[in-house]
Amino acid sequence: MAEQLKNVYTKEYIRNLANKIKENYNDFDNDGFINSIFNPTWEILELKMRMRHIAITLNEYLPLPYKKQLEILKPASKDFSGFEAMFFQDFVEVYGLDDFENSMDALEVFTIDSSSEFAIRAFILKYEDKTMQQMKLWAKSSNEHIRRLASEGCRPRLPWAVALPRFKANPSKVFEIIELLKNDPSKYVQKSVANNLNDISKDNPELVIEFVKNNLGVSKELDWICKHASRTLLKKGDEKVLELFSFGKSHHIDISNFICDELVKVDDYLNFSFEVVSDEELGNIRVEYGMYYLKSNRAHNKKVFMISQNEVKSNNKKFIKKQSFKNMTTRKHYLGKHYISIIINGKEMIKKEFILDDTCN
């Protein structure tokens, strides 16, 4: 079984943190800090609460003004990286909301080896215009990590983060950042821009469609951003987006030799195959399959999976696939009737039922 992320904070990790802080603050109580981290509640805390607990304990053992605390934490942070170092940013979110200038400087430092995408959102909510102006400056930084923060931090629906309801309703200020970064040479930044646009498409699809219309064909990099940004709309079969990417034509295509298992056992695979055929060259085709999962209330929930999207110069192409029905923490499978469908260029071409059972051979 994979190690839980929260367990990254070992005693060795926290001891190393204490030692680095001691290098910048002689009065730091290493042993007291370590003992306070691993208090009786530690074991029941999940990842983000462990981050918060570390931030709160740092404040307790650094009995100094906020600006002085940051002068100690900023150099210490250079020896820590990745998601596990986000307690530095969490410290700023908890204790720095009333000190905008010093907090912005700290988040800029902390994001280089980690990411300040979560902490910056508290400042957007409190100082929207001021923070977005700061993010415009970050969008012009020479450092790709800082430029990425400008985009990632203002995503309306950033996973695991507090939502930004005003930007969900009206993302005009987010688009100002996107315009500054849409031609960024860094793939790291490009992915963030595309993910930001994909977030926007869930609440304001027409704005993303307009962005794609205006930017598709400008460069290879911007084409990639446009397609990755449109993935939710493509999965939904949005006709305008399908047409923009030349996936609008499907009337000439048929499905033949569609075969799938009629019975599937829990923790096993659904095996299926089919052939896409036409009297002419298939051309640009986006091939997906839809799984209609049975839910606990006996209704069905459809989830779409990508198989292929490219130009096919022949008049037929065969696909052989399988879908896992292993129970996971993110999806529990219910016994009974399910459905699978084949989708070509956003159009559901064929649909077939199968039974999920726990007794079939």
Secondary structure, DSSP 8 states (H G I E B T S, - for coil): ----GGGG--HHHHHHHHHHHHHH-TT--HHHHHHHHT-TTGGG--HHHHHHHHHHHHHHH--S-HHHHHHHHHHHHTT--SGGGGHHHHHHHHH-TT-HHHHHHHHHHHHHHS--TTTHHHHHHHSHHHHHHHHHHHTT-SSHHHHHHHHHTT-TT-TTS---HHHHH--HHHHHHHHHHTT-S-HHHHHHHHHHHHHHHTT-HHHHHHHHHHHTTS-HHHHHHHHHHTHHHHHTT-HHHHHHTT----TTEEEEEEEE-SEEETTSEEEEEEEEEESS--EEEEEEEEEEEE-TTS-EEEEEEEEEEEEE-SSEEEEEEEEE----SS----SEEEEEEEEETTEEEEEEEEEEESS--
